[in-house]
C-alpha cells in the first residue's frame, strides 16, 4: 500500500504490507517451482517455511520498529512537545527516520531512540507518549488477524503476527532509563495505580496471544502447510448457513491511566458483508470508567468496498471511521479513509493521536 502524506506510522505499515505480499508471492512461487504440494515433501516445506519466516522476521522487525518509534514521535507532537527527533544510541547525534529505517534491518541492535521536550508534562501525558510504541505493534497484529478473517490469510503472516503480538513480553522484560515499558509502569504507579506491574502486563500479553484468533489460525495454518502443502490460512470460526462467526481476537492495550483488554469478534455474510464488534475494558489502573464498545460494518459491491466503524463508551461524542475503496483492476485499487472524534475514546487516542483527518492510498494486490 502506498499512502499519500508525510512519513507516518501508517506509511511504514503500508510498506510493510507490500513487503509481506512479496514474501507471499515468493513462497508460493517456490512451492510451485519445486512442486512442494505433493505428499512426501513435508521436510522440504518445513525448510522453506523456516527460510521465509526468518527473512520475514528481519524485514518486519525493521518496519515494525520504525513504525513503533514514529508513533512515539507523533504522539509527542500531539501533546504540544517540541524538539521531537531521533538520536543515535551510539553517539547521541540526531538521525532521520529514513536512516533509522535502513539501520533497523540490522536486527541485532536498535539504531536510535526518540526524544522530545515539553514544559511541565503531566504524568498522564508522559504515559501516553511512552505507551504508543507498543500499541502500534498491537495494531499491526490486529490488522493481520482481520486480514485472515477476511479470507486473505497466508502462512507468511506467521512471522509478522507473532513478532508484533509478542512484542510486549520482551518489551516489559527490558530495564534501564531508556525503557519505555519501565517508564510507563513507573508513571502509572506515580498516578496511584500500584497494581500496574511488569509481571501483570506480561501475563496479559502472553494470554492475549495464546487465546487469539490470529495465533490459533496461524498455528493450524502451519500444520496445514507442512503436512498438506496448503499455504492459505483458514480462519477459525463457526459457519451457520451463509454466515461465518470467527474466533475472537484479544488485544492488550496501554492507555495513559490504565491497561485495557479488547475482545473483538468478526463475522461475514457470503463474503459480501463483514461485521466487527468489540468491547475494550480497563482491567489495571484507572478502571472506574465505562468499557468502550466498537461496532463496524463493511460491504463489497462489485468493485467498490465501503466501511464504517464507531467506538463509544457512551460519554460525549463517539469516534467514527469511514472508508471507501475502488478496484481499478485485479492488481490495483484506490481508496480513502476518514476519521473523526473529539478525543473521547481510548481507541482514538491510540490509533489517531493527531485527531480528525483523512488519508488517501493506492493498493497493489499481488
C-alpha positions in Angstrom: 0.0 0.0 0.0 1.3 3.4 -1.0 -0.2 6.3 1.1 -0.1 10.0 0.5 1.4 12.3 3.0 4.5 12.9 5.2 6.3 9.9 6.8 3.9 8.4 9.4 3.3 5.2 11.2 0.7 4.2 8.7 3.0 4.9 5.8 5.6 2.4 7.1 2.9 -0.1 7.9 1.7 0.2 4.3 5.2 -0.6 3.0 5.4 -3.5 5.5 2.2 -4.9 3.9 3.8 -4.6 0.5 6.9 -6.5 1.7 4.8 -9.2 3.2 2.8 -9.5 -0.1 6.2 -10.1 -1.9 7.0 -12.8 0.7 3.7 -14.4 0.0 4.3 -14.4 -3.8 7.8 -15.7 -3.3 6.8 -18.7 -1.1 4.0 -19.7 -3.5 6.4 -19.4 -6.5 9.0 -21.6 -4.8 6.3 -24.1 -3.8 5.1 -24.3 -7.4 8.6 -24.4 -8.9 9.7 -27.3 -6.7 6.3 -28.9 -6.7 6.1 -28.9 -2.9 2.4 -29.5 -2.8 2.9 -33.3 -3.3 2.9 -35.8 -0.4 6.3 -36.7 1.0 7.6 -33.1 0.8 7.0 -32.3 4.4 10.6 -31.8 5.3 11.2 -29.5 2.3 8.1 -27.5 3.2 9.3 -27.1 6.7 12.7 -25.8 5.4 11.0 -23.3 3.0 8.7 -22.0 5.7 11.7 -21.6 8.1 13.6 -19.7 5.5 10.8 -17.4 4.6 9.8 -16.9 8.3 13.4 -16.0 9.2 13.7 -13.5 6.3 10.2 -12.2 7.2 11.2 -11.6 10.8 14.2 -9.5 9.8 12.2 -7.3 7.3 9.2 -7.0 9.6 11.4 -6.2 12.6 12.8 -3.2 10.6 9.4 -1.8 9.5 7.7 -2.6 12.9 10.4 -0.9 14.9 10.4 2.2 12.6 6.5 2.4 12.9 6.9 1.9 16.6 9.3 4.9 17.1 7.5 7.1 14.6 4.3 6.7 16.5 6.1 7.7 19.8 7.1 10.9 18.0 3.7 11.5 16.5 2.1 11.2 20.0 4.7 13.6 21.5 3.8 16.2 18.9 0.1 15.7 19.6 0.6 16.9 23.2 2.5 20.0 22.1 6.0 18.8 22.6 8.9 20.4 20.8 12.4 19.2 19.7 10.8 15.8 18.7 13.5 13.8 17.0 15.5 10.6 16.8 19.1 10.3 18.1 21.6 7.5 17.6 22.2 5.1 20.5 25.9 5.1 19.8 26.7 8.8 20.0 23.5 10.8 20.6 23.6 12.5 17.2 20.3 13.3 15.5 19.2 11.0 12.7 16.3 11.0 10.2 13.5 8.5 10.2 14.9 7.2 6.8 18.3 6.5 8.4 16.5 4.8 11.2 14.6 2.5 8.8 17.7 1.5 6.9 19.7 0.7 10.0 16.8 -1.1 11.6 17.4 -4.0 9.2 20.3 -4.9 11.5 18.1 -6.8 13.9 20.9 -7.2 16.4 20.7 -3.7 17.7 18.3 -0.7 17.9 19.6 2.2 15.7 18.3 5.1 17.8 15.9 6.5 20.4 13.2 9.1 20.2 13.4 12.3 22.3 11.2 15.3 22.9 10.8 18.2 25.2 7.8 19.8 26.9 7.5 22.2 29.7 5.9 20.5 32.8 4.4 17.5 31.1 1.8 15.7 33.2 2.2 12.1 34.3 -0.8 11.3 32.0 0.9 12.9 29.0 4.2 11.2 29.7 2.5 7.8 30.0 0.6 8.5 26.8 3.8 9.0 24.8 5.5 6.0 26.4 2.6 3.7 25.6 2.1 4.4 21.9 5.0 2.4 20.5 3.8 -0.9 21.8 0.2 0.0 20.9 1.4 0.3 17.3 2.7 -3.3 17.4 -0.6 -4.5 18.7 -2.4 -2.6 16.0 -0.3 -4.3 13.3 -1.1 -7.7 14.7 -4.8 -6.9 14.9 -4.8 -5.9 11.3 -3.2 -9.1 10.3 -5.8 -11.1 12.2 -8.6 -9.1 10.5 -6.9 -10.0 7.1 -7.1 -13.7 8.0 -10.7 -13.4 8.9 -11.5 -11.7 5.6 -10.1 -14.8 3.7 -6.8 -13.3 2.7 -4.6 -15.0 5.3 -1.3 -16.7 4.2 1.3 -18.7 6.1 3.8 -15.9 5.5 1.7 -13.9 8.0 3.2 -16.1 10.7 6.4 -14.0 11.3 4.8 -10.5 11.3 1.9 -11.6 13.5 4.0 -13.3 16.2 6.7 -10.6 16.1 4.2 -7.9 16.9 1.8 -9.8 19.0 4.5 -10.9 21.4 6.5 -7.6 21.3 5.1 -6.7 24.7 6.7 -9.6 26.5 10.4 -8.7 25.8 9.4 -5.0 26.0 8.5 -5.3 29.6 11.5 -7.5 30.4 13.9 -4.8 29.4 15.1 -2.4 32.2 17.0 0.8 32.3 16.4 4.5 32.0 15.5 4.3 28.2 12.9 1.6 28.7 9.5 2.9 27.7 7.9 -0.1 29.3 9.6 0.5 32.6 8.8 4.3 32.5 5.2 3.5 31.7 4.8 1.3 34.7 6.5 3.9 37.0 4.3 6.7 35.6 1.1 4.8 36.3 2.4 3.9 39.8 3.0 7.6 40.4 -0.6 8.2 39.4 -1.6 6.0 42.3 -2.1 2.7 40.4 0.1 0.3 42.3 -1.3 -2.8 40.7 0.1 -1.9 37.4 3.3 -4.1 37.3 5.5 -5.6 34.7 4.5 -9.2 35.5 0.8 -8.4 35.2 1.2 -6.8 31.8 3.5 -9.6 30.5 0.9 -12.2 31.6 -1.9 -10.2 29.7 0.2 -10.1 26.5 1.0 -13.8 26.6 -2.6 -14.8 27.3 -3.9 -12.4 24.7 -1.7 -14.1 22.1 -2.4 -17.7 23.0 -6.1 -17.2 23.1 -6.4 -15.1 19.9 -7.9 -15.9 16.6 -4.8 -14.9 14.7 -2.5 -17.1 16.7 -4.8 -20.2 16.6 -5.5 -19.8 12.9 -1.7 -19.5 12.1 -0.9 -22.4 14.3 -3.3 -24.6 12.3 -2.1 -23.0 9.1 1.5 -24.0 9.9 0.3 -27.6 10.3 -1.7 -27.4 7.1 1.3 -26.1 5.1 3.9 -28.5 6.4 1.7 -31.6 6.3 -0.7 -30.9 3.4 1.1 -28.1 1.5 -1.8 -25.6 1.9 -0.3 -22.1 2.1 -3.6 -20.1 2.6 -4.6 -19.7 6.3 -8.2 -20.5 7.1 -9.7 -18.5 10.0 -11.2 -20.4 12.9 -14.9 -19.9 13.3 -18.4 -21.3 13.2 -20.4 -21.3 9.9 -24.2 -21.2 10.1 -25.6 -21.3 6.6 -24.0 -18.4 4.7 -22.9 -16.6 7.9 -19.5 -17.1 9.5 -18.6 -16.0 13.0 -14.9 -16.1 13.8 -12.9 -16.8 16.9 -12.3 -13.6 19.0 -9.1 -11.6 18.9 -7.8 -10.5 22.2 -5.5 -7.4 22.5 -3.8 -5.8 25.5 -3.6 -2.0 25.2 -1.6 0.5 27.2 -3.5 3.7 27.9 -2.5 6.9 29.7 -4.0 5.8 33.0 -4.9 2.1 32.6 -4.2 -1.2 30.8 -7.2 -2.5 29.0 -8.2 -5.7 27.2 -10.1 -5.6 23.9 -12.1 -8.7 22.8 -13.3 -8.3 19.2 -15.3 -10.7 17.1 -15.6 -10.6 13.3 -18.4 -12.1 11.2 -19.2 -12.2 7.5 -22.1 -13.0 5.2 -21.3 -14.5 1.8 -18.0 -12.6 1.7 -20.1 -9.5 0.9 -20.9 -8.1 4.3 -18.3 -8.0 7.0 -19.0 -7.0 10.6 -16.9 -6.4 13.8 -18.0 -6.0 17.4 -15.7 -5.4 20.3 -15.5 -4.5 23.9 -12.4 -2.8 25.4 -12.4 -2.8 29.2 -9.8 -1.3 31.6 -8.5 -4.0 33.9 -5.4 -2.5 35.5 -5.0 1.1 36.8 -7.9 3.5 36.4 -10.7 1.0 35.9 -13.6 3.2 37.1 -14.6 4.2 33.5 -17.1 2.6 31.2 -15.9 -0.1 28.8 -15.7 1.1 25.1 -17.9 -0.6 22.6 -17.0 -0.8 18.9 -19.2 -1.8 16.0 -18.3 -1.8 12.4 -19.8 -3.0 9.1 -18.3 -3.2 5.6 -19.9 -4.0 2.3 -18.3 -5.1 -1.0 -20.5 -4.2 -4.1 -18.7 -5.4 -7.2 -15.5 -3.4 -7.4 -16.5 -0.9 -4.6 -15.9 -1.5 -0.9 -17.5 0.7 1.8 -16.9 0.6 5.5 -18.0 2.4 8.7 -17.0 1.9 12.4 -17.8 3.7 15.5 -16.4 3.4 19.1 -18.0 4.8 22.2 -18.2 4.5 25.9 -21.4 6.5 25.9 -19.9 9.7 27.2 -19.8 12.6 24.8 -19.3 12.1 21.0 -18.3 8.7 19.7 -15.3 8.1 17.4 -16.1 7.4 13.7 -14.1 5.9 10.9 -15.4 5.7 7.3 -13.6 4.2 4.2 -14.2 3.7 0.5 -12.0 1.6 -1.9 -12.4 1.1 -5.6 -10.8 -1.8 -7.5 -9.3 -0.4 -10.7 -8.1 -3.8 -11.8 -7.1 -7.2 -10.4 -3.9 -5.7 -9.1 -4.7 -2.0 -8.3 -7.2 -0.2 -6.1 -7.5 3.4 -4.8 -9.2 4.5 -1.6 -9.7 7.0 1.1 -10.2 6.6 4.9 -11.6 9.4 7.0 -11.9 9.6 10.8 -13.5 12.0 13.3 -13.6 12.3 17.0 -13.1 14.6 19.9 -10.5 12.5 21.8 -13.2 11.0 23.9 -12.2 7.3 23.5 -9.1 5.3 24.2 -9.2 4.0 20.7 -8.9 7.4 19.0 -6.0 8.4 21.3 -4.2 5.1 20.5 -4.8 5.0 16.7 -5.1 8.6 15.7 -3.2 10.8 18.0 -3.3 13.8 15.7 -7.1 13.9 15.7 -9.6 14.1 12.9 -8.4 13.7 9.3 -8.3 11.6 6.2 -5.8 9.6 4.2 -5.7 8.5 0.6 -4.0 5.4 -0.7 -3.2 3.2 -3.7 -3.0 -0.5 -3.0 -1.2 -3.1 -5.1 -2.6 -6.5 -4.8 -0.1 -9.3 -5.7 
